[in-house]
């Protein structure tokens, strides 16, 4: 996934969220400001999302990366993924 534009990373993160969380999640709902935790993510969904993001993008999160703030919105999660890719 190296060399991805910012928009590519955002779109890939949204795809992973949709494919991992499933349910009634629609792409148009997942704006950058959409709140994830407490809205569509519980602790089990966060765990699944972490594993799927690692697999999809080919990196491993460090324990320090995994704060509640990182999973607050689509934007904060995308920023974390971009940081890991750089």
PyMOL commands that set and color helices and strands:
alter all, ss='L'
color gray80, all
select helices_A, chain A and resi 6-21+27-29+43-57+63-65+69-71+74-85
alter helices_A, ss='H'
color red, helices_A
deselect
rebuild
show_as cartoon
